[in-house]
Structures are given as C-alpha cells and as structure tokens.
C-alpha cells in the first residue's frame, strides 16, 4: 500500500503546475512531484499510507504535521502549499478536483481509456484534459479508502461518500472492459425550501401551493424520474420545507440527502468487511429508525430489494414519509414496484397491498435539455385490489393542468371538499 501511495503522490497530475503556484511551489513539489514523493517515501509517507491501509483517511492534523516538518527547508508558505497538495492527494479528488470545482458540474466521469467527461446540466461533454489510464486505478482505490470502503479483485466495485458529500462509484476490470471506470456525483446546493425550488426552475410557481398542502397534510410521497432528473434535489427541497418542529430520519445506502432543515438525522448502510461480517442493511436501519421517534421517515434511492424496506418504513404509521424511485412516469410506479418487489421476494399481491397503504402522492421529475423540473403529480388509487397511480396534475408551459386524479388529490388535501386546487383546465386520460 505504501508503494501505491508513493506512486500516487509522485505521479498525480502528470507534471502540470497549478495557476497561482509560483517558484516556491515548483521547488517544493517538482511540478506535482518532487518533495511530495520524497515525503511519501519517508516517515511521513509511512504514517499516511498506514492510515489508508487501515481503511481510514489520514486526519488533516496528521497531514499538517507532516507538512510542518518541511517548514525549516521551505518556509511557512512552501510548507502550507505542501499541506494543500497532500490534502488534495490524500483527502481530496486529486486530478479530478479541478473538474468538480467547475460551476454547475454535477457529474465527473472517467472512462477506461483515461478520458474525462463532465456534465454541467447540458449533457455529458468531454474535458480537454485526460488522465493517464495507469493512474486511474490507484486513484479509485485511494478514493475508496477515503470513503471507508475497499476496492480490489475480491470487491471490484464500490459506492461511497467522499468529503463534501461527493458520491463515488468505481468499477474494476474485467467487469469494466477496457480499464477502470470512475464516476463522481457532485452535489448541488440543497434548496432551502419551496421558494428555492421555484427559483431554480425545478418547481413551477403555480404548483407550489399544492406542494405546500401535501407537506402540511403529511401525506406520504415518492419522487420518481430518470437518472440525473433531479429526484434527490427535489426531495431535499421538500424536506427543507417541512415544519421546523418535525424530526426527520433519513436512511440511505450512500448518504446524498442534505436538506436545509434544523432537525435531520442521517443513517447510512454499511458493507461487510473482508471477513464478510459487520454488514448493516436498510432493514436493520429501518428497525433502528423506528425507535428514534421520527416525525418523518425517509428512505433514499430505491434500486432493488430495498423497496421492501421503503414500503415497510412507510407502513409503520408514521405519516409524511418519503423516498425516491427510478421510473419513467408516475403511471409506471406500480409496475416498477412489482419488478423491484420480486427481487425482495414479494409477490404481486403483496406489493400492491403494501404500496396502497404506504404512498399517497407521487411527484414525477424529468430533464428536458438543460431543464430539470416537476412535470406531473400523481395520486395513488386502487382498482379491483390493485394500485394505479392517476395523474392528478400536469405542468404545461408553467400552467397547472388537471388530470383524471385531480378530484382524488383534492379529497386527500381537503378532506372531501373538492374544487379548490389551482387548476387551469381539465385534461384527458393520462
């Protein structure tokens, strides 16, 4: 491991000095090598590598101490720059840091050939600089260590959370044909409430009053859409808009949600260690969360058997629960839940029975060009014992248009007094 760290420190960046770093930095780093690689090869490097070998990131204090050992030789400014460099290499994103800092970037992707791609909201575009493919695997392994996860032949993929709530995914060959694939999801600033959701274009102004009523009525809801459509951003904004006195407990496989709410508790699953022990599942965390007096219970992204845990959580009598789900439209939610429920050993009847009691409202989000927004609102109904999601509202050119489920949604919000939703016109079947 020490050798990997040494090579990582010495080879990171391929000799490209950073803007604003003058002769002192060039002298101390050798243009992103030099002193840093010498530190890695010495006592300081052994301390740093030892921490990573134990599956832990070196603390900022340890890095500062190692850098201060060079202060006599380099002066305070040079030592501070070395500390910055070590923090970037061992705690930060290394050569991907510059891409993650680009305003508006949501995803940084590295392919097996070392090419770097970024998404700034207008689709994926290739960056002007690539990485040496030989450096991508050490980078991925090091980032996995910072996230407290392992990445090797026995565990050839990793999902984890890096400092700054950057989500990491990496996949090793031969599963990734042609080289290591690395993906970083850079978090957006969480909207502070409905006004922020309207301000960023995710929520139409005409829809905001209805969304407020859904939250105030403490109806359980799902947020559905495709990858990168804005599900997590919308859910964070909705949770931020919940009453200040509510206690929100969030359960996720990898932490992503960071709502701007004063009383949020986040629980994260844990993978098994190298001996196959110590795993903590969503089922385990749901059980623990129920003992933590939640006012709202939230299960993050559902992609597989954890659907059972989401439905279990929302059927515990706690109103106002929420979660996210991949689905193309609100009408597709029952079929999507059937498929995921089968992975959890639930038959069709069990899925429909639990879904009907767990969820009341479904928000559908979509990305059209560079615009991510709520495009429809569905309401859960039952026909002959099976769940259907009827489109209650659709958003067309910023106007809220009624759908077949509008009256049912109105009944949920008004206790049977229909006719008060801010609808422009009636629409046809979904």
VENWO-V867835 format. One record per run of one state. SS is the DSSP state (A for helix, B for strand, O for the rest). FROM is the first residue (numbers start at 1). LEN is the number of residues. If there is no record, write none. Layout:
# VENWO-V867835
<<SS,FROM,LEN> <SS,FROM,LEN>>
This chain:
# VENWO-V867835
<<O,1,1> <A,2,10> <O,12,11> <A,23,7> <O,30,4> <A,34,8> <O,42,1> <A,43,11> <O,54,6> <A,60,9> <O,69,2> <A,71,20> <O,91,3> <A,94,7> <O,101,6> <B,107,4> <O,111,5> <B,116,4> <O,120,4> <B,124,3> <O,127,6> <A,133,14> <O,147,10> <B,157,6> <O,163,3> <B,166,6> <O,172,9> <B,181,5> <O,186,8> <A,194,6> <O,200,5> <A,205,12> <O,217,4> <B,221,5> <O,226,5> <A,231,10> <O,241,7> <B,248,5> <O,253,11> <B,264,5> <O,269,1> <B,270,1> <O,271,9> <B,280,1> <O,281,1> <A,282,8> <O,290,6> <B,296,7> <O,303,4> <A,307,8> <O,315,7> <B,322,5> <O,327,3> <A,330,14> <O,344,4> <A,348,11> <O,359,2> <B,361,8> <O,369,2> <B,371,13> <O,384,2> <B,386,11> <O,397,2> <B,399,4> <O,403,3> <A,406,9> <O,415,11> <B,426,1> <O,427,4>>
